[in-house]
Amino acid sequence: MEKEMIDLLIRNTDYLDKDWEYVRGKDIAVRDGVILEVGPGGSLDGKYEAKEEIDGKDTVFLPGLVDAHMHTGQQLLRGGVLDEMPMIWKRIMLPFESTLTEEKMRLSAGLAALDMIRSGTCGFIEAGSYFMDEAAKVYEESGLRGVLSYSTMDQKGLPDSISMDAREAIRRTDELFDAWDGRGNLKVYYSLRALISCSEELIDMANERAKEKDTFLQAHMNEYPGEIQPYMERYKKRPYEYLESRGVLGRQFLGAHSLLLSEREKEIIKERGVKICHCPFSNCGKAVPDTPKLVNMGILPGIGTDGAAHGGLSIWNEMRIFRSVMNVYHGVPLAEPAVMPAKTVLSMATEGGAACMGLENAAIGEGNRADLIGIDMDAPHLWISGQISNTLLESVEAGDVKHTVTGGKILMKNREILTLDEEKIRFLAREYKRKERI
Ligand SMILES: [Zn+2]
């Protein structure tokens, strides 16, 4: 019998099912970006002819992680904001972003992509930067699954290079959408940088345009008291109530951070099917979200990093920080150690993040997307493990990710990046350091 051609065969591996429990010794066949078949180890060899193969020995596969909120344009600010006095946004972030160039965005996207592939992040949502075409070219080449946005705000008094009116701000995303949505693994969302930096006209235009194009609208939401207060004073409404009154909210709205939520706002999020995500390291300087309540209501937030300048791009770190904060803030006062179980946190970083990208079925299973990562279990800190989901949360680091596969394509095999020229990006990073004297 002639063998069927497939794109990838992962041989004799263990993987984790949708309940984060072990399934041992399986072959996984992948074709056209989806998992075609999962069979007993050694059983699929005679059936398929694979273009690529991965030896799954001593490896456990799980769904690829999703960074549900990051900023490519802040990549070169890594290490530049920790312990700084407020307002970091006004004093450091905005001035830095106003000096971005095509060249800096190419380097930023290259560094971010390498970092994500190396840490097992298969999908990401860019919250809005400048020169996004340059970033898009790099991200397309990387093979990552990505959502891109143009930084959108029309507040007065911004530096000249990033100052624009509502029409111009929308036009930039229109162009990005027409050029990149649906190309490779990329999508484009409309965005509102933060509500208080956007006029009512801009909010309405972005909402209309996103609905017209059948894509998401994303915004930074309920992050500081200072951005909630003005809405309460002006409209007697909190931010989610305000957006609800303007008909903005629905299943294709993503509210990043969503920390300071009233009970009514939580209900609106639930009723409207709004997607939300938290950024644990970054959020530690702001507030602790009421995630146990949100999860009980059936809302599974995604997890984001908020970019390299806020604690790096490792979702492993974010998961660990998140679990610790949840425990000390919500769990300890109630003497409830399982206030945020490891399995829930892992589901947030995979299924929750995928939902923020408009995707379903993140688990490893036949017919599902082949966004997978292989963890090298042959390391002293992983030789002995009780419950695998606990070990993933407590002990696995970005450097333990051995293989990264997105849409059935291998982006990293045995820690070697296959889609981007890592040496070239290293060279550009050195040049940047020399020029900027850092
Ligand atoms: Zn952000």
Boltz pocket constraint, residues with backbone or C-beta under 6 A from the ligand:
constraints:
  - pocket:
      binder: B
      contacts: [[A, 69], [A, 70], [A, 71], [A, 127], [A, 220], [A, 256], [A, 306]]
      max_distance: 6.0
